[in-house]
Each structure stands twice: as structure tokens, then as C-alpha cells.
Amino acid sequence: MRLKDKVAIVTGGSRGIGRAISLRLGQEGAKVAVVHLRGPEGEEVARLIRQNGSPAIAIHCDVSDSKQVQAMVERVVQEWGAIDILVNNAAICPFKPFMEISEALWDQVLDTNLKGYFLCSQAVARVMIEKGVRGRIIAVSSISSEFGGSQQAHYCASKAGINLLIKSMAIALGPYGITCNAVLPGTVETDINRAQLADPEVRAYWSRRAPLGRIGMPEDIAGPVVFFASEDADWCTGAMLVVDGGVSVNLQ
């Protein structure tokens, strides 16, 4: 087990990529706080982690609310004494043509996807520094941070912001031994794009674009996250790891 007894927080940890990351961290021996916004799914993921032999708790938290973020972090410290790993994953992507994006929708996406990453990272970094933990902060970004999208300008902007946030944090937190890295998934089968992928032509297009010949699954992202969380990535910070089946290098 590569992460035995490490304490990990996963935001958006109850569904999709976050669920796969939470379960994989548990399999690697970590104590996992499954942070989610609403519903019973978080407790179900925590139950599965405990069932497989690792401690886990579920915590309701709106990551765009600083008071809720602080309460969430305090709960984890109260439970396990420290924090070793933060995986910022909570995100939304309501597809909408650029000219139809309202100010309220723009704010909602940026507050969750970018402000939420900032608030969680800062709150967790304070704990890591206070306790002398050479921690790991990992962001789930997207290849959409590097390419525009007519239906997701708000989402693309938020993910591009995440990349530079991570690079800036890597510089700021490196002297404390805290590494900050990002994983950039391509098209992955999750709730965000399930409706689009239900169209056989859309599914065939994205499968064809990937040299590896398929759409990604949440579990494909969990492995790279574990790498950044482990000792294998000790000298790696400020990195952007693309995990997209080769889509972004295929210009055909």
C-alpha cells in the first residue's frame, strides 16, 4: 500500500472521477474524507472504503463557501490529527452556448471550479504548514483548460485558471515541502457529459479522436492522482499531467 495511514481529502468525492479517486486512495491505505455537496452518495463511498479496510468519513461541504470549507478541514483534523493529501476535484459544467451564459451561471461555475480549489488549498496548506507535513495538493483540471469550447466557455476559463493556480501554489508552497500538481483528463464517462455521450455519433467521434481508441473511465484518472500523492512524485511539483488517451496530440 503506497499511502498507508496518509490522511486524504477528496472534494467532489462521491461521484464520477472523485468517486474513483476516493476508492483508489482507500485501496492504497489512505484514510479518506469523501467531501460532497448533497445526497447519500458520499456516505455510500465512505462505507465502501471502510468495507475494504481503510478508515473513511463523508462530509457535506459547499467548496465555494469559506466557512464550510474551514469547518470541513477542522473536522478532518479532529478525526485524524493532520492532512497529508488534498485532491481538488469538485466541479460543475452546465453546457451552454457562450451568448447564453448568464452572469449568475458564470459566477456559479467559477465559484465552484476555481474559487473552491483556492479556498480548499489555502485552508489545507495552513494545516500542513502548521503541522510540518510535507503534503500533496492535487487538482483535477481538464484538457479543456488548453482548448476552447463553444458550449463551455465558463468551464474552460475555470480550468485554465486552475492550471496557473497550481503553478503559483507550487512556487509558494515548495519551501514547505508541499507539492502541487494537476491531472488534465480528456473525455471521461461521468455525469457531466453522460447526456452528450449517449449520442452514438458523439461517442464514436471521441473514441476515434483518441489514438488509444476509447473514451476514458473515472478509474483512468485515479492512478495518476495516486502517483502525485505518493513518494514516487517527491520531486515533482507544478506539473500538468495530460490523461486523455492521446486526444490532444491527435490532429488528424
Stockholm file with secondary structure:
# STOCKHOLM 1.0

chainA/1-252         MRLKDKVAIVTGGSRGIGRAISLRLGQEGAKVAVVHLRGPEGEEVARLIRQNGSPAIAIHCDVSDSKQVQAMVERVVQEWGAIDILVNNAAICPFKPFMEISEALWDQVLDTNLKGYFLCSQAVARVMIEKGVRGRIIAVSSISSEFGGSQQAHYCASKAGINLLIKSMAIALGPYGITCNAVLPGTVETDINRAQLADPEVRAYWSRRAPLGRIGMPEDIAGPVVFFASEDADWCTGAMLVVDGGVSVNLQ
#=GR chainA/1-252 SS CTTTTCEEEEETTTSHHHHHHHHHHHHTTCEEEEEESSSSHHHHHHHHHHHTTSCEEEEECCTTCHHHHHHHHHHHHHHHSCCCEEEECCCCCCCCCGGGCCHHHHHHHHIIIIIHHHHHHHHHHHHHHHHTCCCEEEEECCGGGTSCCTTCHHHHHHHHHHHHHHHHHHHHHGGGTCEEEEEEECSBCSTTTHHHHTSHHHHHHHHHHSTTCSCBCHHHHHHHHHHHHSGGGTTCCSCEEEESTTGGGCCC
#=GC SS_cons         CTTTTCEEEEETTTSHHHHHHHHHHHHTTCEEEEEESSSSHHHHHHHHHHHTTSCEEEEECCTTCHHHHHHHHHHHHHHHSCCCEEEECCCCCCCCCGGGCCHHHHHHHHIIIIIHHHHHHHHHHHHHHHHTCCCEEEEECCGGGTSCCTTCHHHHHHHHHHHHHHHHHHHHHGGGTCEEEEEEECSBCSTTTHHHHTSHHHHHHHHHHSTTCSCBCHHHHHHHHHHHHSGGGTTCCSCEEEESTTGGGCCC
//
